Amino acid sequence: MDYQDQIKIIHEARDEKVQQQEREKFVKESAPNPSNTELISAHENKMADMRPRHREEEHGYGDCNVG
């Protein structure tokens, strides 16, 4: 893996974190609805669990602990 690949992975991790923060902000600003909040939280947890596997499949390596 070269320097450009490492930079790309760092940017992807940063973008994922920013998107998650924006989603969390949106959820907090929305009218509280416990069932929606639970669904969103469950979905975010599932997505977080899938990210390392996606990186491994996409880039050919395991969890790089970037984000």
C-alpha positions as CSV (number, residue, x, y, z in Angstrom):
1,M,0.0,0.0,0.0
2,D,1.5,3.3,-1.0
3,Y,1.1,6.8,0.5
4,Q,-1.8,7.8,-1.8
5,D,-3.8,4.7,-0.7
6,Q,-3.2,5.6,3.0
7,I,-4.3,9.2,2.4
8,K,-7.4,7.9,0.6
9,I,-8.3,5.6,3.5
10,I,-7.8,8.4,6.0
11,H,-10.1,10.7,4.0
12,E,-12.7,8.0,3.7
13,A,-12.7,7.4,7.5
14,R,-12.9,11.2,8.1
15,D,-15.8,11.5,5.7
16,E,-17.6,8.6,7.4
17,K,-17.2,10.2,10.8
18,V,-18.4,13.6,9.5
19,Q,-21.5,11.9,8.0
20,Q,-22.2,10.1,11.2
21,Q,-22.0,13.3,13.2
22,E,-24.4,15.0,10.8
23,R,-26.8,12.1,11.1
24,E,-26.6,12.2,14.9
25,K,-27.2,16.0,14.8
26,F,-30.2,15.6,12.6
27,V,-31.6,12.9,14.9
28,K,-31.1,15.1,18.0
29,E,-32.8,18.0,16.2
30,S,-35.7,16.0,15.0
31,A,-38.8,15.5,17.1
32,P,-38.0,12.7,19.6
33,N,-39.5,9.4,18.4
34,P,-38.1,6.5,20.4
35,S,-38.8,3.9,17.7
36,N,-37.0,5.9,15.0
37,T,-34.1,6.6,17.3
38,E,-33.7,2.9,18.0
39,L,-33.9,2.1,14.3
40,I,-31.3,4.7,13.4
41,S,-29.0,3.5,16.2
42,A,-29.3,-0.1,15.1
43,H,-28.7,0.8,11.5
44,E,-25.6,2.9,12.4
45,N,-24.3,0.0,14.5
46,K,-24.8,-2.4,11.7
47,M,-23.0,-0.1,9.3
48,A,-20.1,0.3,11.7
49,D,-19.8,-3.4,12.0
50,M,-19.6,-3.8,8.2
51,R,-17.0,-1.1,7.5
52,P,-13.9,-3.2,8.4
53,R,-15.2,-6.0,6.2
54,H,-15.8,-3.5,3.3
55,R,-12.3,-2.1,3.7
56,E,-10.9,-5.6,3.6
57,E,-12.8,-6.5,0.5
58,E,-12.3,-3.2,-1.3
59,H,-8.6,-2.6,-0.4
60,G,-7.4,-6.1,0.4
61,Y,-6.6,-5.8,4.1
62,G,-8.4,-6.0,7.4
63,D,-9.3,-3.4,10.0
64,C,-6.7,-0.6,9.8
65,N,-8.0,1.2,12.9
66,V,-8.2,4.5,11.0
67,G,-11.4,5.9,12.5
